[in-house]
Amino acid sequence: MSLFKARDWWSAALGEGEEFDQGCLCVGDVDNSGTGHDKIVVGSYMGMLRIFSPNANKLSNGGAADAQLLEVQLQNAIIQVEVGKFVSCSDLLHLAVLHPRKLSVYSVTGTSGNVEHGDQYQLKLVYEHNLQRTACNMTYGTFGRVTGHHSLCIQSMDGMLMFFEQDSYSFGRFLPGFLLPGPLAYNPRTDSFLTVSSARQLEGYKYETLAIATDAENRQDSDLLPKTGGKRLTPDWTFVLGEQALDISVPSFSHSSSSIMVLGERNLFCLRDNGQIRFMKKLEFNPSCFLPYISVKDGTTNLLLGNHNNMLLVYQDITLKWAAQLPFVPVAVHVTNLPELKGVVVSLSSDGHLLCSYMGTDPSFFSTPKVDAREADYEQIDAEMKKLQKFIREATRTQDILPKSDAVDDLCVKATVSSCLDTPSQALIQDIDGLPVPSVTVQVKVKTNSVLQSAKLSICVQPPLAVTQDQFVLEPMGVGSTKEVAFSAFLNGQYPPADLTGDVVVSYSSPTELNPKGVPRVLQSRFSLPLALVCLPSSPAKNTKFKITVDTNQPPVDLSAIFREFSTKTEDKDGNSLAFQFLSGTKVTVLASKTSQRYRIQSDSFEDMWLVVKELVQRFDQHFSKLGIKDFKKSFSGPMPLQEYFLSVDNHFQLRVSAQQYQDLLSERAVQFRAIQRRLLTRFKDKTPAPLQNLDKLLDATYNQVIALAEAAEENRALLEQAFVRLRSSTHLLVLLLSLWQGLTPDQTAILEATLLPLLQDTPQLGWEESCDAAVSHLLRSCLSRSPKDQATSLAQTGGPVLGLPQDTTRLKKHIALLCDRIGKGGRLTLASEANVQIPAQIQNLAAPGGVEPIAEVSGDGEELEPPQEMTKFIKKKPSKKVKKEKEKKEVSKEPSEADVKEETGAPEETIKEVKREKKESSKDKKESKKESSKEPKEPKDDIKKKESSSSKEKKEKKEKDKEKEGTESGDKKVSRKSSLKVKEKKKDPEAGEG
């Protein structure tokens, strides 16, 4: 495209808020001045009619106001304006104005005044036609080849062509197959009308054909013409365009080039008068309007083409000759002769920008000024460079995006929970099993120390807790301003939550010098809801299923003094017992021993004890800290309730399996439903009806199954959400008991909690079981491993299997039991030790780039992990002579001798032979399958398998030394890792995880 712009000769802005379209512009000597100069006539959809006559004198003095000859406000919207000989017995030009329900013909006359500004123009109505149908567009011409005057043809919105001969109505015809109106044009050479139908084809109707067709009052009558004996209207010729047309033009300035120009949405068509195509031009832009005009070369047609890129293009047939930039998107364009300038391009925009322009360029008189030659001051340049480098370093260091480490924060958020419950309650569920559901008010105070913009406050609570409003939009706040919001929190489910804490998150923008719009920042604050929100005081229960005992080193405390909000309705006056009735129906009882320093928490639901135990421990800490006792300690001495905890794990896992089964069944029934639909559709489309063969009944039955499965899946989803919350409660309780049992530090407790609760919610792609199993396995291989060598080997490994829904929970429960066992034997939970472990040189070589893949290490539960598949390409490499000798020795005797195993494990000979026989069978199965087994064996048959040596003899000797050292330290009970587990499982020894 050219960089040249259309030269602005005259322009005007037509009103404010007015709209214009393709037919709102026309040019001609509408006032019959006889000078040969055209006037510009513009009509708008607001009913405003304007006539302009721009010239050089008016351009220099008065501007657009002096160039305007007439401005009249009509009553109706103006759809189209045309200039022609529309009055009988007169050769003067008149103005035809098309309204939605009226056609008006006006005469424009001018009266010369005695002074410069004394010219007066008047608009006089000659005649008008009231239309029975809503008009769309019109065209004019010498219909029927009648000379001396012009007739008008109007196309209505319902597809009727109405013909007017001066001040009389001739006839009307409906177009066949009409749906939506298209552009309309008249071809005087063939005396025919051209339009584009909804079938996206160009149709030609001769005036004679339209005249002799039988008249019809409505579309229904036109459809019945063949039955009543009339002649049905059909087009004389058609041409398929394949797209909707924007405009049709029939240039008549040269008889040698008889063409019909059609502007489509993506193409430009040129056809002959008989409908045969001459050429077609594919456009690379969206056109808006076009105008053919006379060409200086015979046999060709020039045209102006405007597009939505604000460009005005000049084509000679299909060749682009010129391109000029316009300040707007033109909707109508004309070429006219104005005083002192011929061939002016008049363009109009949809918002009323009228422009008279011409093609060409203006010379540029700008010349580059001479640069003053001066000597450079190197000291000044050096100082300026240092200053700029300092600015660059500061900008690179902070980039003005990170929060500044100021003494005062930009924002202070404080959440305060009311000490009293709401009256009345704001809960959505008023009662659960007859118990009223309370609510509590939380007030959030936001105080700013700087200017804040676009601040939003969000409230997050754990399900099934809910709030009355979780989103607040804060207005822009100045320095020192304060904003307070309040909301109510309540229980919105049939089960207790896993956590009574909530978060207040404020996101805002803080303006800076380099970023006035503001840097996005986030501030978070936490609040704790009271226990009374989910439970009520009740009478103690004596017989329960689950019990937990907590020991302290201080004398017994009066429970009614610690839980004052629950002691008002209790029956125990001594303060030795207290009961909490949860709204979900379960009851938790707390008993204090009179003689010892123990407290027992008991309930029929294991997971519901979590909130009470947590609240009890927290209030103990607060109570003794107020008394000034610093050596207060609490502990848990009883066995870990793993079996009770595993009930929650199994319940959650079974619901996940059910959800997967429901999804598979739904997918299967949906496929069946669509197949039956296709079969039925084929039967219904068949011309020869065939019996349905009960396909309709099968369709109804399948539909009922799909609905039932969907409802069951939705119910299972709700149960899964509830089970996950209960699982979180059980896990929190297990973590608390482990920390009390072993006296874990807060950092160790946080590591343990992150391991057993890696997810805040379940997803179909990733669930709690596989995530927890991966986290626990990592701890068993790293900080809880048996030796630093095992830990270093696990750290050298890369990658791992893709997490997915396991077959069962046996492996997970085994890992969790082993985790508790190793913590009970003194294992320390830490993440810093991983970075301090010294990795042996052999393993460093294995994990180095370009080396072999690391050999899979034995996992924490004694099961050998699968080596990566990429390892085989390194094992197949040609080994050294030493390695060859070792392999030959191993081929002779791959299995350890009975004496060696007996010496290491201390097991009887029958057990050792059985282990050896199982080992041979498993190796034989592996050779037959020729691929690594991805499934976990039911019995750990491969635990006594020795690793093949892939390095030097020194590595093998080092392994034997480590085994001997480990064996001497553990004594008779501790045996080698690879053989002890298998042997002890054969004995069914409960201490199988002992290392």
N, C-alpha and C positions, 0 to 999 in steps of 0.2 A: 504494500500500500504506500501511497505517496505521503510525504510529510507536508505537502502544500495544503493550506487551508482555503476554504471558500472566502473570497474577499467580500467583506461586509460593506454594502452600498447604502442600505437603509433597513432599519428594523423597528419593530414596535411590539410592546407587551399588551396583549388584549385582555384587559380586566383581571380580576383575581378570583380564583376558584372556578373558572369556567372550563368546560371540556370541549374538545374539537376532535373530528375524525376525518375520514377520507373524503367525504362529499361536502365538507364544510368550506371548501375553497374553490373559487372559479375566477377567471379573468376574461375581460372583454370590454368593449366600448359601450358600457351599459347606459350611459347618458346620451348616446348618439351625438357626440361632439363633432364628429367628422374629421378630427385631427389625425386619426390613425393610432392614437395612443390609448392603451388599454387601462382599465380600472381594475382594482383588486377588490373582490367581494368576498367577505368572510361572514359566516353564520355560526353560531355556537349552540350547544345543547341547552343553554339557559335562555334561548330565544332572542339573543342580541344579534342584530344585523348591522354590519359595518362595511363602508365603502371607502377605499383609499386610492389616492393618486399621487404617488411619490414623484418628486422631481428634484433637480439639483438646487434650485433656488430655495424651495421649502426645506430642503435638507440642511442648508447652511444657516437658515434663520430660525424658523419655528420648530423644526423637528417633526415628531410624529403627530403632534396635535394639528399642525397646519396641513399635513398631508391627508388628514381624515376629512372626507367630504360629507359623510352621513353616518349617523349612529341612531338606530331605532330599536326600541325594546318591543318585540312581538309577544303575543300572549302564549304561544306554544313553542316547544323545542324545535329547532331547525335541524332537519336530517340532511338535506342536500340543497344546494343552490346551483342553478344553471342560467346561462344567458343565451337567448335565441329569439327567433321570430315566432312568438306564441300568440299574437293577436291577428285575427283575420282582417283583411282589407288594410294592412299596414306593413310596410317594409322596415319599420324601426325595431330595434332590439329591445326586448323586455326581460325582466328578471323573474324566473320561476323559483318559488320557495316551497319545499316539501316539508310539511309537518306530519306528525304521526297519524292524524285523522283529517288532514286538510291539505289541499293544493292551492296555493295563491300565486297569482301573476301580477307583478307590479311594474309600473313605469317610473323611471328615475329621470327627473328633469332638473336642469340647473338654470338659475337666473343670475346674470352678471350684475354686480353692484357698482356703485360709483366710486368706491374706495378699494384699497387693496384687499381687505378682509371682508368685502361685501358680497362675495359669491354665496348664493343660497341654493341648496339642493333639497328636493322634496321627493317623497316616496308615496306614490298614489296607487291604490288598489284598482286593477282593471277588472278582474273577475276571480272567483275562487270556486273550488269544488269540495264539498264535504264528502269524505270517504267513508264507506261502510265497513271497510277493513283497515287494520293497522298497516301502514306503509313501511317498507324496508328501504327501498332505493328506487331510482327512476332513471330513464334515459330519454333522449329526444332525437328527432330526425325527420326526414321527408318520407314518412311511411307511405307505402303504395306508390313510390316514385312521384309524388305530387310536389311540384316546385312552387316556390314563392312563400311558403310558410312551413313551420315545424309543428309536428304533433308530439305528444307526450305519452310515455308508457310507464306505468307505476307497478312495481312488484310488491305484493302484500306479504305479510309474515306467514300466511297459510298457503302461499303458492299460487295466487291468482294474478294474472297480468291484466291490468285495467288500462284501456286506451282512451285518450282524450284528444279530440280534434278542436283546438282553440277552446271556446267556451262551452263545448258540448261533449257529452260522454258517448263514446262509440260502442264499445262492447268489452266483455271480460272473458278470459279463458283460464282454466285451471291447468297447471303443468302436471303431466302424468308422473306418478311415482315420487311425488314431492314429499320432503321431510323438513328440510331447513332451507331458508333462502340463501342464494349465492349472488355473486356479482352479475350485473346485467349490462349489456352493451348492444348497440345497433350498428349493423354493417350496411351502409348505403349502397355498396356495389352490388350486393346480392339481395337487398331488401329483406334481410333476415335479422332475427334477434338471437343473441348468444348468451348463455348462462351456464353455470356449473351446478349440477345436481348433487344431492347427498350421496349418490353412488360414486362421486369423485370422477365424473366424466363431463366433458364439454359437449353441450347439446346445441344444435342449430335449428331454429324454427323460422320458416318463411312467413312473411306477413300475410301472404295469400292463404297459406295453410291455416293460420290462426283465424283469418276472417271467415272462411267457409265452414269452419268447425261449428257444430251445433252449440248454442248458448247453454250455459248451465248456471243455476243459481247457487249451487253449493257443490262441495266435493263429492257428496253421495250421488248427486245427479250426474256428474261427469263420469263416475264409475259405471252407471247404468246405461250409458249412451248406446253401446252395441246392442243391448236388448230392446231398446225402444226405437231403433232404426237410425239414430244419428251417427255422424262420423266421429270416431274417436281420434283425439289429438295425439300424434306421434312425432318425434323429432325427425327432421330430414336427414341429419347425419349426427354421429356421435364420435367422440374421441376420448379414450380412457386416459386420464391424467395420473391417477393413482395417489393423488393428494388433494387437499382442499386448496382452492384458488383464492388469492387475496384481491385480485383486480383483473379486469379484461379491458383491453384497449384496441380500437380499430383505427390505425392511422390512415388518413385519406388525403395526405398532401402530395402523393405521387401515384399515378396510375401504373407506373412501371413496377412498383414494389407493393403489390397488394398482399397484405399480411394481416394476421390476427395475432396479437400478442397477449399471452396469458401469464400472469405472475403467480407461481405457486409458493408453497411454504419452503421448498428447498430447490426448486428448479424454475427456469424460465423457458417457456414454450413459444415457438413461432410457427404458425400454421398458415396454410393457404385458405382461400375462401371456401373451398370444397371440403375442408376438414383434414387434408393431408398435411403431415408435419414437414416443415422446412428445416428447422434445427431445434436443438434443445441444449440449454446451458445449465449445468449443475452448479449451484451456488454454494459457497463455503461459509455462508453466514445467514442470519435470519433477515430476510427483506421486510421492509415496512411499506414502501410505495414505489411506483415507477411511472414514467411518462415517455412514450416514443415521440420523437421530433424529427424534423426534416434533416436529411443527410446531404452533404456536399458531393457524395459519390453515388452515382446511379446504381440501382440494384441492391442497395444496403439500407439499413434502418438504424438510426442512432436512438439511444434511449438513455434517460437518467434513471438511476436506481438508488434508492435510499435504503439503508439497513439500520439495524439496532446497535451498530458500533459507531453511530454518529458519523457515518461516511456517506458521501454522495459520489457515486461511481458513474462514469460515462463509458458506455459500450457502443461499439459499431458492430452490429450483429452479435458475435460471441467474443469479440476482441475488446479487452479493456484498454481504453485510450487515456483516461484521466481519473484521478481520485482526489477528492477534496474533503477536508475535515469540516464538519458542521458542529455548532455548539449544542445541538440537541438531536433527538431522534425524529426525523420528519414523518408525518402521517399523510401529507399531501404535497405534491410538487407540480409546478406549472412553469412554462416559459412564456414571457410576455415582452411587449415593446412599451417602454416607458419614455417620457420626454428626455431627450438628450442621451438615451442609452437604449440600445436594442438588444434583445436576447437575454434579458435579465431572468435569473432563476429565482422563482418565488417558492418558498418552502414554509410549511406551517407545522408546529409541534402540537402534541395533544393538550398541553397546558396553555396554549395561546401565544407562543412566541412566533411572530411573523417576521421573516427575513427575506430581503432582496439582496442577492449576491451575484457575483460573476466569477468566472474561472480565470486564473492567472496568478501572478506573483508580484509582490512589491519589492523593489530593490532595497538592500540593506546598506545604510550609510555609516554603519558602525565600523570603526577602524581601531585596531589594537593599539593602545597607548604605549609609548616607549618606556622601558623600564630604566629607572635611574641607576646608573652604575655607581656603586659605592663599595668601599672596602668593608670586609666582614670584621666585626669585633669578636674575636674568638673567646675572650673572657666572658663577654655577655652571653654568647651562645652556650658556653660551658655551664654557666650559672643557670640559664634557662633549661638546659638539658637535665641538670641535677634536680631542679624543681619538678619537672615533668616526671622524671623517674620516681620521685618520692610519691607523687600523686598516684602513679601506676601501681606501685607496691601496696599502698594503702587500699586502693580499689580491688586489687587482686586478693589481698588477704581477707577482706571482709565481704566485698561485693555488695555491701549494704543490704544483704538478704538475711544473714544469720542474726539472731537476736543479740543486741549489744549487752555487754556485761555491765550495766549501770547499777548503781546502788539502789535505785527505786525502779520497780517493775512498771510496765505500762498499764497493767490492769491488776486489780485485786478482786477475787471472787470468794465469797464466803457463804456457805450453805448452812442454815440453822433449822434443825428439826424441832417441831413443837413438842413440849413435854406432855401435852394433853391430846387425847384423840379428838377428832372432829365430832361436833354435834350440830346437825345430824351428819351421818356418814355420807361421803361422796362416792362410795363404791358403786360400781355398775351392778354387781351381784349383791343384793341386800342381805341374803342369808344363805348359809350352806348347812344343810341337814338341821335346820332349826336354829343354828347359831348365827348371831348377827355378825356381819363383816364390817370391821371398823376401817377408818381411814385416818391419816395423819397429815398435817400441813407442813410443807417445807418452804421456807423463805430463802431466796437467793438474792444477795446484795452484791451488785457490781459497782466498783468504784474505780475511776480512771485517773491516771496521772499524766495522760497525754491525749491528743486528739485521736479518736477512733472513728472508723468508717465501716459500714457494712457489717455490723456486729450481729451475730446469730448465737442464740443460746439453746443448747440441746440437752435433754434429760435422758439418761440411760439407766434402767433398772433391770434386774434379773427376772426372767419369767418364772412363775406366772404373776409376778408383781406388775402393776400398771400404774400410770399417772393420768391425771385429768387433762394435761397438756404437755406434750413433750418437745415442742418447738416454740421459740420466742424470737421475734425479730426486733432488735433494739435500734432505736433511732441514732443518728450520728451524735456522739457525745464529745463534749469539750473537756478541757483540763479541769480536774477536780469535781466533775459531775458524778452523780450517784443514781443508780437505777435499781429498783427492787421489783422482783417478780415472785409470785407464789403459786404453788400447785399442791395437789393432794395425791398421796400414794396409798394404794390399797391392794389387797389380794384379789386376783381375777382368775382363779382356777381352783380345781378340786384337790390340789396337792400343795405342800409347802415349798418355798423356794430353797435353792441351795446356798444363797447368799443374801443377806439383808442390806448390803451396801449398794449405793448408787453413785453415778458419776454425773457431774455438771461440766459440760464442754462448751467453751466460748470460743468461737472463731471470729476473727476481726482483721481489719487492715489498719496498719499504722503508717501514716505518711512519713516519708523521709525526704532529704534534700534531693537525692538523685531519682527518687521515685515518688512524685507527688500523689499518684493514685493509691499508694499504700502497699506495704509488704504484708502478705498474708501470714497470720500467726494464730496459734491455738493455745488455750490455757485450760487446764483441767483441775477440778476440785472434787473431792469425795465426801459423801455423807453416809451415815449409818442410820437405818430405820430401827425403831424399837421392836423388841420381841413380842410385845403385846399386839402388834399388828397382825400376827398369824396364829396366835394361840390365846387361850383364856385360862384363868385359874380353875382347878377342879380338885376332886378328892383323890388321894393316892390310890394306886392299884397295887395289889399284893402279888398276884401271879402273872408273870410276864415271860416272854420267850427269850429276850436278849437282855444281858446285864453287863455293865462296865463299871469297874471300880477304880477310882482315882485316889492316890495317897498324897498326903501333904506332911510337912514337918512342923505344923503349927496346930494348936488346939482347935477343936471343932468350932465352926462359926454358925451363928444363928441364921438359917436360910431366909427367914422372914425379914431380917435386917438387910440382907443383900438384895433380895427381890421384893422391894417394898410394894411395887405396883401389883404383885400377885399375892401378897400376904393378907390383903383385906378380906378376902372371901374364903380363906383356907380354914379348915376345921382344926388343924394341929396348932395348939397354943404354945408348944415347946419349941417350935421352929426346927424340928428334926426332919420333917418331911415336907415336900412341896410337889404338887402335880401340875402339869401343863397340858391342857386339852387343846390340841391343834384343831383348826377349823375343818381340816380334812377328815377328822374322825379318830385319829390315833391319840393316845395318851402317853406322856412321858413323866416318870416319877423320879424325884431326886430324894435320896435318903442320906442323912448324916448320922454316923455312928456316935453313940453317946460315950463310949469308952475309948475307942481308937481314933485316929486322925484320918479316917477314910470316908469317902462319899461314893455312894452307889447310884448310878443312873440306869434305869431299866424301862423297857417298853416292849410292845409287841411288834414294832417296826424298827429295824436296825438303822435305816437311813434317817428317820425322823429324830433320832437322838442327837444328830450332829449340831443343830442350832442350839439345843439346850446345853450340851457339853461345851461348845464354844463360848456361849454366854457365861456359863459357870466359871470357866477358867479366866476369862477376861475380868469378871467382877471380883474374883479372888485376888488377882493382881492389883486391881484398883483399891480394894479394901485394905490389903496389907501395906501397900505403898502409902496410903493415908496415915496408917498407924506408925509409919517410920520403920517397919521391919524390912531389912534389905536382904536377909538370907532366906527368904521364903522360897521353898522349892515344892514342886509338884511332880508326881511320877505316876507311871502305869506299870504295874507288876504282873498282871495277868497275861495269859497267852493271847497272841494276836488273833482277833476274830476273822480269820481269813475265810472260813467256810461261810459265815454270814455275809461277808463282803462278796464272795463269789456268786451268791444268789442274785445280787443286783447285776453283776456282770452277765450271767447267763440270761436273765430276763431281757436285758437290753440287746444282747446278741440275737436272741430268738426273734425279737421284733424286727431287727434289721434283716434277718433272713426272710421273715414274712413279707417285709416291704419289697425285697427283691423278687420274691415269688409272685406277689401281686403285680409287679411291673411286667414280669415275663408273661403272666396270664393275660394281662390287659393288651400287651402287644400282640399276642397270638389271636385273641378274640377280635381285635381291630382289623387284623389282616383277613380273618375269616369274614368279618362284616363287609369289608370292601369287596371281597371276592363275590359274595352273594349279591351285593348291589350291582356289580358289573354283569353278572349272569342275568339278573332280573331286567336290567336295562337292555341287554341284548334281546331278551324275549319280547319286551314291550316295543322295540323298534322293528321287529320282524313284521313284514307285510302279511305273512300267513300266520295267524295266531296259533300258538302251541300251548299246551297245558303247562302251568307253572310248576307242577310236580312238587307242591308244598314248599316252594322256595320262599313264599311270603311268610309262612309260619316259621321257617328256619330263620328268616331275617328278624322277625319279632323276638324269637327266642334268643338269638345272638345279641340283639339290642338290649334285652333285659339282663343278659349276663354281663354285658359291658357296663351297664348302669350299676348293677350289684357289685361288680368288682371295683368300680371306681369309688362307690360309697365305702366298701370294706377297706380299700387302700387309704382313703381319707381318715377313716377311724383308726387304722393302724398307725398312720402318721401322727395323729394326736397322742396315741398311746406311746409312740416312740419318743416324742418330745418329753412326755411326762417321765418315761423311764430314764432318759438321759439326765434330767434334773435330779432324779433320785440316785442315779449312779454318781453324779457329781457330789451329792451330799455324803454318800457312803465313802467316796474317795477322800473327801476332806476329813471325815472322821478317822479314816485309816491313817492319813498323814499325821493328824494330831496325836493319835495314840502312838505312832512310831516315834515322834519327836519327844513325847513324854516318857516313852519306854527307854530310849537311849540318850535322852538329854541333848538332842540336836540343837545346834545353833540356829539363829534365824536364817543365815545364808544356806545352811544345809537343808533346812526345812523348805526354803524356796526352791532349791534344786529338786528336792523330792516331789514337791507339788507340781512343778513344771513337767516332771517326768510322767507322773501318773495322770495329770490333767493337761495334755498337750493341746486340746481343742476346747473352744468355748461352745461350739455347737457341732452337731453331726451334719455331714453332707453326703449325698449319694456317691460322690467320688472318693471321699476320704472319711473314714469313721474312727471312733475312739479306739476300737480294739487294735487295729493295725498300727495306729500312731503310738499308742501306749506300748505295744510290744516292741516297736523299733526303738523307742526311747529307753525302755528298761534294758533291752539287749545292749544298747550303747553303754549304759552304766556298768553292766556286768562285764563288758569287754575293756572298759577304761579304768575308772577309779576304783571299781569293786572287783577287778580281775585278781587272779591268784598270785601273779608274779609280775614284776616290772617288764619282763620279757614279753609276756602275753599282751600287756598293755601297749607296749611299743609296736608289736606286730599289728594290733588292731588299728593303731594310729596310722600305720603305713599303708593300710588298705584304702582303696578309692572306690566310689560308687556303691551300689547295693541293689537288691531286688526292688521292683516296683511294688508299692504298697497296694493291697487289695483286700477285699473281704475274705477272712480265713475260713477254713472248713469248719473248725470248731474252736473252742476257747481253751483246749487242753494245754497248748503250748504257752499261751498267755498266762494262765493261772500257774503253770510250773515256773515261769520266769518271775512272776510277782512273789511266789513263795521263796524262790531262791534269793531274790532281792532282800526280802525281810530277814532271811537266814544270815546273809552276809553282813547286813547292817547290825544284826544282833551279835555277830561275832567280832565286831570292832571295825567294820568297814567304814571308811570316811568318805562322805560325799563332798567332792570338790571338783571344780573345773580348772583351777589353776595348776593342778598337778600334771595335767596332760601336756602343758607346755614345758614342764621341767623334766619330763621323762627323757632319758638318754637312749636314743634309738641305736641298736647295735649296727655295726658297720655293714654286716651282711644284708640286713634289711634295708639300710639306706641305699645300697647298690641295687636292690631289687626294685625299690620305688623310684629310682632316679629316672629321668627322661631317657628314653632309648633303651632302657633295661627291660627285664622281663616283668610281667605283671606280678603283684604280690600274691603269695600262696595264701589260700583261705585259711583263716585261723579257727580254732575250735571255739564255739560260742560259749556263753556263760553257763548253759545248762548241760554241757558236755556233748552236744551234737556238732558234728563236723559240718562246716559250711561248704557250699558248692564252690569250686574254683571258677573264675571267669572263663568263658569260652575262648577268649583271645589267648589264653595261656598255652593252648595246644600248639600254636604256631611257633612258640619259643621252645617248647619241650622237644619238638621234632628236629631241632637244629643238631648238627653233628657235635657230639660231646667230646670232651678231651679223653686221653687215655685213662686217666685216673677214674673219671666218671664211668667209662666203659667197663673197667674192672669191677667197680662197685655194682653196676647194673647186672653184670654177669653173676656176681655173687648173690644178688637179690633174686634173680630168676631161679637160681637153684633152690634157694630157701627164702621166700618172701615173708613167710609167717615167722614170728618169734617162736623159739623153742619152748617146750613145756616147762623146762627148768627155769628159763628166764622169766616167763610169766608167773610161775609159781614163786620164784624168788622175789619178784616185784610186788605181787598182790597177796601172797599168802593164801591163795584159794586152793581147794582140793583139786585132785587130778581130774575127777569127772566133770567138774565145772569148766576147767580149762579146755578139755577136749570138746565139750559142747560149744564153747565159744569159738574154738578153732574151726569146727565143722560149719558153724553158721557163717564164719568169715569166708570160708571157701565158697559156700553157696552164693553169698552175695557178690563175690568177685566174679563168679561164673555168670550170674545174671547180668552184670555190667558189661562183660565182654560180648554177650549175645545182643544186647540192646544197642551197643556202640554209641551211646550218648549218655550224658550225665543225667541222673534222675533228679527231677525238680520237685518231686513229692517227698514229704517227710516220712520216714519209716515209722511203723507203729512201735517197733521195739528198736532201741539204739544198737543195731547189730554192728555198726561201723565204728563204735567208740574205741575199740582196741586196735583199730587199724593204724599202723605206723606210717608216718610220712616218708615219701620217697625223697632221697637226698638228691638235689639238683645243683649242688655247688661242690665244694672241695671236702677233703677228709677232715680238715680242721673243724668245719661246721658240724660234722657228725660227732666228733669227739666232744665238742662244746655242748651239744645237746645231751649226750650221755652224762657229762659232768653235772649239768643242770638237773637232770632227773635224779642222780644220786644225791645231790645236795638237797633237793626237795624231799626226797624220801627220808633222809636222815633227820630233817627238821620235823616232819610230821609224825614220825614214829611208825608204830604198827598200824594205827588206824588210818593214817594218810598214805595213800598209794598214788601211783602215776595217774595223770588226768585221763589218759586214753584207755586205761584198762580197769580202773577202779569202778567207774560208773556202771559198766556192763556187768561186772562180777557182782556188785552189790545189788543191782536190780534183780539179778537172778536169785539172790538170797532174800529179796524183798525187804531189804534193810531200810527203815524209815529215814536214816541219815544218808540218803543217796547223794544229796547235794553237797555233802561235806567235802572240802577240798584238801 
